Amino acid sequence: MYKLKIITTTTRPGRKGPILAAWIAEIAKQYPDYHTEVIDLGELKLPLMDEPEHPRFRKYQHEHTKKWSATIDGADAFIFITAEYNYSMTAPVKNAIDYLFHEWADKPAAFVSYGGASGGTRAVQMLKQVLTTLKVVPVTEAVVLPFFAKMINDEGGFESNDGIDQSAHVMMKELLRWTLLLRAKKA
Ligand SMILES: Cc1cc2nc3c(=O)[nH]c(=O)nc-3n(C[C@H](O)[C@H](O)[C@H](O)COP(=O)(O)O)c2cc1C
């Protein structure tokens, strides 16, 4: 079984990222090749990067970094729940990525993005630039949610539809295809 980590990218109180993470986690559970875990950066509470050494040396001094390193080391694939702040990825996700180096490499990442008219796509493009530097393989097929706020119901759940669910399955299948390809190479 492959370990799929779903990572939310916002930390503000009342953030909507975990709602979308819970939705895609339910869909991911339909894929028996994956063991799925949601990682909420708002709960993780990583400080701003405070390691003295470049992460490629893995000489981590802080417990929070050692734990984060073990979490990402243990992953086989990622889904980033990608919000867009000022046409960009959020600061917390860039910070969380920068903490580590080798842990990210040779693993595929898919994206569920959300926002206004852009559906968070500008943030995804920026995220891809950073992740590919760390040898993460971005999956093209994605879930894009423009004006997503209209799809959150009064109970705080995400109201999907057939088209969105279909895009989620297309993304999941492609993520799994890349997981099998990349993990086989590692073995
Ligand atoms: C600081 C900030 C900047 C934002 N910038 C954008 C933006 O550039 N594009 C966009 O579509 N939405 C933008 N939004 C609206 C977000 O899409 C919306 O608030 C969303 O809920 C943010 O994700 P979160 O709830 O997980 O924090 C911004 C929101 C915040 C708080």
The ligand as a Tripos MOL2 file, in Angstrom:
@<TRIPOS>MOLECULE
LIG
   31    33     1     0     0
SMALL
NO_CHARGES

@<TRIPOS>ATOM
      1 C1         -4.5500   37.0130    2.2760 C.3       1 LIG1
      2 C2         -5.5370   36.5170    1.2490 C.ar      1 LIG1
      3 C3         -5.2650   36.6790   -0.0850 C.ar      1 LIG1
      4 C4         -6.1540   36.1780   -1.0550 C.ar      1 LIG1
      5 N1         -5.8370   36.2870   -2.3900 N.ar      1 LIG1
      6 C5         -6.6050   35.6350   -3.3050 C.ar      1 LIG1
      7 C6         -6.1870   35.5510   -4.6680 C.ar      1 LIG1
      8 O1         -5.1760   36.0620   -5.0650 O.2       1 LIG1
      9 N2         -6.9570   34.8450   -5.5320 N.ar      1 LIG1
     10 C7         -8.1260   34.2380   -5.1380 C.ar      1 LIG1
     11 O2         -8.7780   33.5860   -5.9550 O.2       1 LIG1
     12 N3         -8.5530   34.3090   -3.8510 N.ar      1 LIG1
     13 C8         -7.8240   34.9810   -2.9250 C.ar      1 LIG1
     14 N4         -8.2120   35.0460   -1.6210 N.ar      1 LIG1
     15 C9         -9.5290   34.4770   -1.2540 C.3       1 LIG1
     16 C10        -9.3600   33.0080   -0.9620 C.3       1 LIG1
     17 O3         -9.5650   32.2720   -2.1510 O.3       1 LIG1
     18 C11       -10.3650   32.5280    0.1060 C.3       1 LIG1
     19 O4        -10.3090   33.3830    1.2400 O.3       1 LIG1
     20 C12       -10.0650   31.1180    0.5620 C.3       1 LIG1
     21 O5        -11.0400   30.7370    1.5060 O.3       1 LIG1
     22 C13        -8.6490   31.0280    1.1580 C.3       1 LIG1
     23 O6         -8.3570   29.7130    1.6120 O.3       1 LIG1
     24 P1         -8.4480   29.3630    3.1680 P.3       1 LIG1
     25 O7         -9.9000   29.5800    3.5600 O.co2     1 LIG1
     26 O8         -8.0760   27.9020    3.2580 O.co2     1 LIG1
     27 O9         -7.5350   30.2940    3.8970 O.co2     1 LIG1
     28 C14        -7.3510   35.5430   -0.6480 C.ar      1 LIG1
     29 C15        -7.6150   35.3920    0.7270 C.ar      1 LIG1
     30 C16        -6.7190   35.8580    1.6570 C.ar      1 LIG1
     31 C17        -7.0120   35.6330    3.1280 C.3       1 LIG1
@<TRIPOS>BOND
     1     1     2 1
     2     2     3 ar
     3     2    30 ar
     4     3     4 ar
     5     4     5 ar
     6     4    28 ar
     7     5     6 ar
     8     6     7 ar
     9     6    13 1
    10     7     8 2
    11     7     9 ar
    12     9    10 ar
    13    10    11 2
    14    10    12 ar
    15    12    13 ar
    16    13    14 ar
    17    14    15 1
    18    14    28 ar
    19    15    16 1
    20    16    17 1
    21    16    18 1
    22    18    19 1
    23    18    20 1
    24    20    21 1
    25    20    22 1
    26    22    23 1
    27    23    24 1
    28    24    25 2
    29    24    26 1
    30    24    27 1
    31    28    29 ar
    32    29    30 ar
    33    30    31 1
@<TRIPOS>SUBSTRUCTURE
     1 LIG1         1 GROUP 0 **** ****
